[in-house]
Amino acid sequence: MSQLERRRFIQVSAGALAGAAWASTPAASAPEIDSGRVAEGKVTFPSWTATTERPSGGPPNPLPLNERIGFAVVGLGRLALEEILPAFAEAKQGRLVGLVSGTPEKAKLIAAQYGVDPQSIYGYTDFEALRSNRAIQIVYVVTPNALHKEYVIGAVGAGKHVLCEKPMATGSADAQAMVDAAAMAGRTLMIAYRSQYEPHNRAVQKIVREKPFGPVGLIDAINTQNMAAPQQWRLKKALAGGGALPDIGLYCLNGARFMSGEEPIEIFGRTWSAPNDERFGEVEESVSFMLRFPSGLIANCFASYGLHEARRMGLHAPGASVNFENAFAYTGHRLTVAHREGEAESVDERRLAAKNQFALEIDHMAECVRTGRKPRTPGEEGVQDHKLMEAIYRSAESGQPVKLDPVETVDATRGPILSDE
């Protein structure tokens, strides 16, 4: 063996011995700051950084797989495949166990991709068969709006709890019928207002409610996107119930209500569409509406299917202005606060860890089923938004504001606050 070979042998041997010594060290002898602690079914780590640093958040600590609540997703369209199904990988309390689709070939492919038992694939015509599948406890309805009522009522009738996409239906009467059916069946109904679970939106809610800069007097909210395909179901009134208002304008409406906890006492609305545009032969292209709340807060909202994408919200208080970019988007939220600091105007950015909104709402629904608590966004929340959207359409038709009966209770249509609100 040459001198170079001997040197390499010694180096490798020394490294192997060191690794063996480390591997044989009992985990209990490692400091807790590195090994963490186990308590109440969770692993936690003491902070290893100074109080000046943002906390890491810690391990996700999901429930054991066999304890997670089983979901079946009804409708395998764009939203389900691009956002909802991938979110189950980040969910900690829910898991995907079933699929309902009118396209067997697609359903079979998606089931293979996500590890869903082929026996848990259903078509719309055999929806009732979900009743006998005990692994499915929650049905997540992601069909076009006009079909929500049928599948929500069918699911609760089959003994399943339901998470339903927004808008809840195509009108308040159908929405109320869904609430009544769930109550009669003793099942939980939650509406998927994902923004109410998203950390940046909840941080803005705290600014509105806790008033660190004084009472917010104005909320302005904009949600726009440029639609292209006239054949898309959102542009068919029978399926969508309306145009920009129930689809993307709803985020502005629900956002103002969610941030403030109040219900409007007056609404003034306008709708319009570009003439001779085949996209908007059945539904409105754009909607503008003003909400006046009992506290004096005004919300100015605008949504359009004919303008380049913008999803932002602004808050205006005596001591600061808040700019919330990408407020209603899936990702890219950015929150800045402009206020006086000495002789300067300071603009601070509030940086929060991004979290998957769909995973958050899935886990909240699963927790509600596990514990029996009422969802933060129950069916009543969806009914109220439909009543207010109907008032916006009435105002737009008459050209006059619509006055509404005052609601004294804060969060009148919502369930208990979330644990970290």
C-alpha positions as CSV (number, residue, x, y, z in Angstrom):
1,M,0.0,0.0,0.0
2,S,1.4,3.4,-1.0
3,Q,1.8,6.3,1.4
4,L,-1.1,8.1,-0.4
5,E,-3.3,5.0,-0.2
6,R,-2.5,4.6,3.6
7,R,-3.4,8.3,4.2
8,R,-6.7,7.9,2.4
9,F,-7.5,4.7,4.3
10,I,-6.8,6.4,7.7
11,Q,-9.0,9.4,6.7
12,V,-11.9,7.1,5.6
13,S,-11.6,4.9,8.7
14,A,-11.5,7.9,11.0
15,G,-14.7,9.3,9.4
16,A,-16.4,6.0,9.7
17,L,-15.5,5.6,13.4
18,A,-16.8,9.1,14.1
19,G,-20.0,8.4,12.3
20,A,-20.5,5.2,14.2
21,A,-19.8,6.9,17.5
22,W,-22.4,9.6,16.7
23,A,-24.9,7.0,15.5
24,S,-24.5,5.1,18.8
25,T,-25.1,8.1,20.9
26,P,-28.5,7.8,22.7
27,A,-31.0,10.4,21.4
28,A,-31.8,11.2,25.0
29,S,-28.3,12.6,25.5
30,A,-28.8,15.2,22.8
31,P,-29.8,18.6,24.1
32,E,-33.6,19.3,23.8
33,I,-32.8,22.3,21.7
34,D,-31.7,19.9,19.0
35,S,-33.8,16.8,19.7
36,G,-37.0,18.5,20.6
37,R,-39.6,17.2,23.0
38,V,-42.6,14.9,22.6
39,A,-45.8,15.8,24.4
40,E,-49.5,15.3,23.7
41,G,-48.8,13.6,20.4
42,K,-46.6,16.4,19.0
43,V,-42.9,17.1,18.6
44,T,-41.9,20.7,19.4
45,F,-38.6,22.4,19.5
46,P,-37.5,25.2,21.9
47,S,-36.6,28.4,20.0
48,W,-33.0,28.4,18.9
49,T,-32.9,32.0,17.6
50,A,-33.1,35.3,19.4
51,T,-36.4,37.0,20.1
52,T,-35.5,39.5,17.3
53,E,-36.0,36.7,14.7
54,R,-39.2,35.4,13.2
55,P,-40.2,32.0,14.6
56,S,-39.8,29.0,12.4
57,G,-43.3,27.6,13.0
58,G,-42.1,24.2,14.1
59,P,-42.9,20.7,12.7
60,P,-46.3,20.3,11.0
61,N,-47.3,17.5,13.3
62,P,-50.0,15.9,11.1
63,L,-52.4,13.4,12.6
64,P,-51.5,9.8,11.9
65,L,-52.8,8.8,8.5
66,N,-55.5,6.4,9.9
67,E,-56.8,9.2,12.1
68,R,-57.3,11.8,9.4
69,I,-60.8,12.5,8.1
70,G,-61.6,11.1,4.7
71,F,-62.7,13.4,1.9
72,A,-64.3,12.7,-1.4
73,V,-64.0,15.5,-4.0
74,V,-67.0,16.0,-6.3
75,G,-66.1,17.5,-9.6
76,L,-62.6,17.2,-11.2
77,G,-62.4,20.5,-13.0
78,R,-59.7,23.1,-13.1
79,L,-60.0,24.2,-9.5
80,A,-60.0,20.7,-8.1
81,L,-57.1,19.5,-10.1
82,E,-54.9,22.6,-9.9
83,E,-55.5,23.6,-6.3
84,I,-57.6,21.4,-4.1
85,L,-56.3,17.9,-4.7
86,P,-52.6,19.0,-4.4
87,A,-53.5,20.7,-1.1
88,F,-54.2,17.4,0.5
89,A,-50.4,16.8,0.5
90,E,-50.2,19.8,3.0
91,A,-53.2,18.9,5.0
92,K,-52.7,17.6,8.5
93,Q,-56.2,16.4,9.5
94,G,-57.8,15.5,6.2
95,R,-57.0,13.0,3.5
96,L,-58.3,12.3,0.0
97,V,-60.1,8.9,-0.2
98,G,-62.8,9.3,-2.9
99,L,-63.6,11.0,-6.2
100,V,-66.8,11.8,-8.0
101,S,-66.6,12.6,-11.7
102,G,-68.6,12.4,-14.9
103,T,-65.5,11.4,-16.8
104,P,-64.4,7.8,-15.9
105,E,-61.1,7.9,-17.8
106,K,-60.0,11.1,-16.0
107,A,-61.2,9.9,-12.6
108,K,-59.3,6.7,-13.0
109,L,-56.1,8.6,-13.9
110,I,-56.4,11.0,-11.0
111,A,-57.1,8.2,-8.6
112,A,-53.9,6.5,-9.6
113,Q,-52.0,9.8,-9.2
114,Y,-53.3,10.4,-5.7
115,G,-53.5,6.8,-4.4
116,V,-57.3,6.7,-4.2
117,D,-58.8,3.2,-4.1
118,P,-60.4,2.5,-7.5
119,Q,-63.5,1.2,-5.6
120,S,-63.9,4.7,-4.3
121,I,-64.5,6.3,-7.7
122,Y,-68.1,7.3,-8.4
123,G,-70.0,8.8,-11.2
124,Y,-72.8,11.4,-10.8
125,T,-75.4,8.8,-11.5
126,D,-74.3,6.6,-8.6
127,F,-73.7,9.4,-6.1
128,E,-76.0,7.7,-3.6
129,A,-73.4,4.8,-3.4
130,L,-71.2,7.1,-1.2
131,R,-73.5,6.2,1.7
132,S,-72.0,2.8,2.1
133,N,-68.3,4.0,2.0
134,R,-67.4,4.6,5.6
135,A,-64.0,5.9,4.8
136,I,-65.7,9.0,3.2
137,Q,-66.8,11.3,6.0
138,I,-66.8,14.6,4.2
139,V,-67.8,15.4,0.6
140,Y,-66.1,18.5,-1.0
141,V,-68.4,19.9,-3.7
142,V,-66.5,21.6,-6.5
143,T,-69.1,21.5,-9.3
144,P,-70.5,24.6,-11.2
145,N,-72.6,26.7,-8.9
146,A,-76.0,25.6,-10.1
147,L,-75.2,22.0,-9.2
148,H,-74.1,22.7,-5.6
149,K,-77.6,22.4,-4.1
150,E,-78.2,18.9,-5.7
151,Y,-74.9,17.4,-4.4
152,V,-74.9,19.1,-1.0
153,I,-78.4,17.9,-0.3
154,G,-77.6,14.5,-1.7
155,A,-74.4,14.2,0.4
156,V,-76.0,15.1,3.7
157,G,-78.9,12.8,2.8
158,A,-76.3,10.0,2.5
159,G,-75.0,10.8,6.0
160,K,-71.9,12.8,4.9
161,H,-70.7,16.2,6.1
162,V,-70.1,18.8,3.3
163,L,-67.5,21.4,2.4
164,C,-69.0,23.4,-0.5
165,E,-67.2,25.8,-2.8
166,K,-68.3,29.4,-3.0
167,P,-70.6,30.9,-4.2
168,M,-72.8,28.6,-2.2
169,A,-75.5,28.4,-4.9
170,T,-77.1,30.6,-7.5
171,G,-79.4,32.4,-5.1
172,S,-80.4,32.7,-1.4
173,A,-83.4,30.4,-1.6
174,D,-81.3,27.5,-2.8
175,A,-78.6,28.3,-0.3
176,Q,-81.1,28.3,2.6
177,A,-82.5,25.0,1.4
178,M,-79.0,23.6,1.7
179,V,-78.6,24.9,5.2
180,D,-82.0,23.4,6.2
181,A,-81.2,20.0,4.7
182,A,-77.9,19.8,6.6
183,A,-79.6,20.8,9.8
184,M,-82.3,18.2,9.3
185,A,-79.7,15.5,8.6
186,G,-77.6,16.5,11.6
187,R,-74.6,17.1,9.3
188,T,-72.0,19.9,9.2
189,L,-72.1,22.2,6.2
190,M,-69.1,24.6,5.6
191,I,-68.6,27.0,2.8
192,A,-65.0,27.2,1.4
193,Y,-64.2,30.9,2.0
194,R,-60.5,30.2,1.8
195,S,-59.4,33.8,2.4
196,Q,-60.9,33.7,5.9
197,Y,-58.3,31.1,6.8
198,E,-55.3,32.7,5.1
199,P,-52.8,34.4,7.5
200,H,-52.4,37.7,5.6
201,N,-56.1,38.2,5.4
202,R,-56.5,37.4,9.1
203,A,-53.7,39.9,9.9
204,V,-55.7,42.6,8.0
205,Q,-58.8,41.6,9.9
206,K,-56.9,42.3,13.2
207,I,-56.0,45.8,12.0
208,V,-59.6,46.5,11.3
209,R,-61.0,45.1,14.5
210,E,-58.2,46.0,17.0
211,K,-57.8,49.6,15.5
212,P,-54.1,50.2,16.2
213,F,-54.2,53.2,13.8
214,G,-57.7,54.2,14.7
215,P,-61.0,53.1,13.2
216,V,-60.8,52.1,9.5
217,G,-63.2,54.4,7.6
218,L,-62.7,53.1,4.1
219,I,-62.0,49.7,2.5
220,D,-61.4,49.6,-1.2
221,A,-61.4,46.2,-2.9
222,I,-60.6,45.3,-6.5
223,N,-60.8,41.8,-8.1
224,T,-60.4,41.6,-11.9
225,Q,-59.4,39.1,-14.5
226,N,-59.7,39.0,-18.3
227,M,-61.8,36.1,-19.4
228,A,-61.4,34.7,-22.9
229,A,-63.6,31.7,-23.7
230,P,-67.3,32.4,-24.2
231,Q,-68.1,28.7,-23.8
232,Q,-66.7,28.6,-20.2
233,W,-69.4,27.7,-17.6
234,R,-68.8,30.8,-15.6
235,L,-70.2,32.9,-18.5
236,K,-73.5,30.8,-18.6
237,K,-76.1,32.3,-16.3
238,A,-77.9,29.0,-15.8
239,L,-74.7,27.4,-14.3
240,A,-73.1,30.4,-12.7
241,G,-76.0,32.5,-11.5
242,G,-74.3,35.7,-12.6
243,G,-71.0,37.0,-13.9
244,A,-68.2,38.9,-12.2
245,L,-70.2,39.5,-9.0
246,P,-70.8,35.9,-7.7
247,D,-67.5,34.6,-8.9
248,I,-64.8,37.2,-8.1
249,G,-66.8,40.2,-6.7
250,L,-67.9,37.9,-3.9
251,Y,-64.3,38.1,-2.5
252,C,-64.6,41.8,-2.1
253,L,-68.1,41.6,-0.6
254,N,-67.2,38.8,1.8
255,G,-63.8,40.3,2.5
256,A,-65.4,43.6,3.8
257,R,-67.8,41.7,6.0
258,F,-65.1,39.3,7.3
259,M,-62.6,42.1,8.1
260,S,-65.1,44.2,10.0
261,G,-67.5,41.6,11.4
262,E,-70.3,44.0,10.5
263,E,-73.3,43.6,8.1
264,P,-74.1,46.5,5.7
265,I,-77.1,48.7,6.3
266,E,-77.1,50.1,2.7
267,I,-75.9,48.9,-0.7
268,F,-75.6,50.8,-3.9
269,G,-74.6,48.8,-7.0
270,R,-74.0,49.1,-10.8
271,T,-73.3,46.5,-13.4
272,W,-72.4,46.8,-17.1
273,S,-70.9,44.9,-20.0
274,A,-69.2,45.9,-23.2
275,P,-71.8,46.0,-26.1
276,N,-71.7,43.2,-28.6
277,D,-69.1,41.2,-26.7
278,E,-70.1,37.5,-27.0
279,R,-68.5,36.7,-23.7
280,F,-71.1,38.7,-21.8
281,G,-74.3,37.9,-23.6
282,E,-75.8,36.2,-20.4
283,V,-73.9,37.6,-17.5
284,E,-72.4,41.0,-16.4
285,E,-68.8,41.8,-17.3
286,S,-68.3,44.3,-14.4
287,V,-69.8,45.3,-11.2
288,S,-69.2,48.2,-8.8
289,F,-70.9,48.4,-5.4
290,M,-70.7,50.4,-2.2
291,L,-71.4,49.0,1.3
292,R,-72.3,51.2,4.2
293,F,-71.8,49.7,7.6
294,P,-73.4,50.7,11.0
295,S,-70.0,51.9,12.4
296,G,-69.7,54.4,9.5
297,L,-67.2,52.2,7.6
298,I,-67.6,52.4,3.8
299,A,-66.5,49.6,1.4
300,N,-66.0,50.5,-2.2
301,C,-65.7,47.3,-4.3
302,F,-65.2,46.6,-8.0
303,A,-64.9,43.3,-10.0
304,S,-64.6,42.7,-13.7
305,Y,-64.2,39.8,-16.1
306,G,-62.8,42.2,-18.8
307,L,-59.7,43.7,-17.2
308,H,-56.2,42.5,-16.5
309,E,-55.7,40.6,-13.3
310,A,-55.6,42.7,-10.1
311,R,-56.6,41.4,-6.7
312,R,-56.0,44.0,-4.0
313,M,-57.5,45.6,-1.0
314,G,-56.7,48.9,0.7
315,L,-57.6,50.1,4.2
316,H,-57.6,53.7,5.3
317,A,-57.5,54.8,9.0
318,P,-56.6,58.1,10.7
319,G,-53.2,56.9,11.5
320,A,-52.2,54.7,8.6
321,S,-53.0,53.3,5.2
322,V,-52.7,49.6,4.5
323,N,-52.0,48.2,1.1
324,F,-52.8,44.5,0.6
325,E,-51.6,43.2,-2.7
326,N,-52.9,39.9,-4.1
327,A,-55.4,39.8,-1.3
328,F,-57.7,37.3,-3.1
329,A,-55.0,35.3,-4.9
330,Y,-53.8,31.8,-4.1
331,T,-50.2,33.0,-3.5
332,G,-48.1,36.2,-3.5
333,H,-49.8,38.1,-0.7
334,R,-48.0,41.3,0.3
335,L,-49.0,43.5,3.1
336,T,-47.6,47.0,3.7
337,V,-48.6,49.7,6.2
338,A,-47.8,53.4,5.6
339,H,-47.8,55.6,8.8
340,R,-45.9,58.5,10.4
341,E,-42.6,57.7,12.2
342,G,-41.2,60.9,13.6
343,E,-40.7,63.4,10.8
344,A,-40.9,60.6,8.2
345,E,-43.6,58.6,6.4
346,S,-42.6,55.0,7.1
347,V,-43.8,52.1,4.9
348,D,-43.5,48.8,6.8
349,E,-43.9,45.4,5.1
350,R,-45.6,42.7,7.3
351,R,-44.0,39.4,6.2
352,L,-45.9,36.3,7.2
353,A,-45.1,32.7,6.3
354,A,-47.1,31.6,3.3
355,K,-49.7,28.8,3.9
356,N,-51.8,26.8,1.5
357,Q,-55.3,28.3,1.9
358,F,-57.0,25.1,0.6
359,A,-55.1,22.9,3.1
360,L,-56.1,25.3,5.9
361,E,-59.8,25.1,5.1
362,I,-59.6,21.3,4.6
363,D,-58.1,20.9,8.0
364,H,-60.6,23.3,9.7
365,M,-63.5,21.3,8.2
366,A,-61.8,18.0,9.4
367,E,-61.4,19.4,12.9
368,C,-65.0,20.5,13.0
369,V,-66.1,16.9,12.1
370,R,-63.7,15.4,14.7
371,T,-64.7,17.7,17.5
372,G,-68.3,18.7,16.7
373,R,-67.5,22.4,16.6
374,K,-69.3,24.8,14.2
375,P,-67.2,25.9,11.3
376,R,-66.0,29.5,11.1
377,T,-67.7,29.8,7.7
378,P,-70.9,27.7,8.0
379,G,-73.7,27.6,5.5
380,E,-75.3,30.7,7.0
381,E,-72.3,32.8,5.9
382,G,-73.0,31.7,2.3
383,V,-76.7,32.5,2.6
384,Q,-76.0,36.1,3.8
385,D,-73.6,36.8,0.9
386,H,-76.4,35.6,-1.6
387,K,-78.9,38.0,0.1
388,L,-76.4,40.9,-0.3
389,M,-75.6,40.0,-3.9
390,E,-79.3,40.0,-4.7
391,A,-79.5,43.5,-3.1
392,I,-76.6,44.6,-5.3
393,Y,-78.5,43.4,-8.4
394,R,-81.7,45.1,-7.3
395,S,-79.8,48.3,-6.8
396,A,-78.2,48.0,-10.2
397,E,-81.6,47.4,-11.8
398,S,-83.4,50.3,-10.1
399,G,-80.5,52.8,-10.0
400,Q,-81.3,53.4,-6.3
401,P,-79.5,52.3,-3.1
402,V,-81.1,49.5,-1.1
403,K,-81.5,49.8,2.6
404,L,-81.1,46.8,4.8
405,D,-82.2,46.0,8.3
406,P,-79.3,46.5,10.8
407,V,-77.6,43.5,12.4
408,E,-76.3,44.3,15.9
409,T,-74.3,41.1,16.4
410,V,-70.6,40.9,15.3
411,D,-69.9,37.9,13.1
412,A,-73.6,37.1,13.1
413,T,-73.3,34.4,10.5
414,R,-70.0,32.9,11.5
415,G,-68.9,30.1,13.9
416,P,-66.5,30.4,16.8
417,I,-63.2,32.3,16.2
418,L,-60.2,30.3,15.1
419,S,-57.7,29.4,17.8
420,D,-55.1,32.0,16.9
421,E,-57.5,34.9,16.0
